[in-house]
Amino acid sequence: MDFNLTDNQQMIIDMTRDFAKKEVLPYRNEWDDKEHFPIDVLKRAGDLGLLGVLVPEEYGGSGMSYLEYVCVLTELGKVCGGFGLSVAAHNSLCVGHILQHGNEAQKKKFLPALATGEHIGAWGLTEPNTGSDAMRMQCVAKKEGNEWVINGMKTWITHALSADVYVILVRTGDLLDSNGISAFIIEKGTPGLSANKITQKVGVRASETAELYFDNVRIPAENLIGEEGKGFKQAMKVLDGGRISIAALSLGVAKGAYEASVAYAKEREQFGKPIASFQAIAFKLADMATECEAAELLCMQAADMKNKGMNITKQGAFAKYYASEIAVKNGNEAMQIMGGNGYTREYPAEKYLRDARLMVIGEGTSEIQKLVISRELLK
């Protein structure tokens, strides 16, 4: 693997960094305070190709690789974990599922608008009583003629209120049967589909999260993605790639906390000199920087393997587990370095820590990542 950035990758980094500086940084605290989802800014990210990073040009996307995708999410994560999460969920979950498992007609119908940001995507797996235990999902679909009728609910769904296109995993077979789950595409405005916003989140408050309800939602049979009963297997493959996106976003949060700590330590003086000159602080910065480097290597390794079509179940879990844990650690250390100032909302440390806390939960908790890793090691 070549660790040197190509000219194109550096251009993507510069473009994303400039976008985040101008469009996100000035407003991130306001969005966080008001739990505001900046859909207009998200759509402007689509104008730059950031909502169709992995989508081939033939479907209106940017046609880039997972290496560029890691670069994009890292830069966004440095500025705002909430906005970065929206970009990640749109790309790797909704768009990713259709791209990987949809048929040609579905790709041509849905991907162009999703890839450009004209449409926003959502993806639903989690239910109130089925997080990691997806086999017990209660949301069901039954076939009636040339339609499927869906009833139930999903929760913790990113963009559930504002999405134009939903990819939903529901049970079409027996409970606890891995071949009893199917994936469907549902369009905004379908009768019986409604949502309720989840508020008072600790972090990533600029990313919209909601419960999604299905009351006799009827969709045409052609909206089934792939074969009936193959949805769970599809979802596991989608989540393999999704772990790279959360790892990259976590890396960005960790780097943001580190960079803010360096800047603060150089400016803040105690005993007549910058606190960066004290070994206690300098060693914290050394640890933060080293762990960011390690997390980045894991992210890039997983991305490189994904580009080559290799199995990334273990490497994706490595990256997601380590990078998310480092994001929390760096957020905590940033707050410690900034002392009393870090405990206020006037400084960015507390936001990095709050945003990082979701990273060790979403798309598979750290405990689930260790379960995935250990199974891969021992099989």
Protein Blocks (a to p, Z undefined) as FASTA:
>chain_A
ZZbdcfklmmmmmmmmmmmmmmmmmmmmmmmmnopacfklmmmmmmnopammmgcfklop
nopafklmmmmmmmmmmmommlmmmmmmmmmmmmmmmmmmmcfklmmmmmmmmmnomacc
dddfbdfklcklmmlpcbdcddehjaccdedddehiehklmpmbdcddddfbdehiaklc
ccddddehiahiacdddehifblmlbccdddddehiacdfklpghjehilmmmmmmmmmm
mmmmmmmmmmmmmmmmmmmmmmmmmmpcgehiafklpmklmmmmmmmmmmmmmmmmmmmm
mmmmmmnopafklmmmmmmmmmmmmmmmmmmmmmmmnmmmlmpckbmklmmmmmmmmmmm
ggpifklmmmmmmmmmmZZ
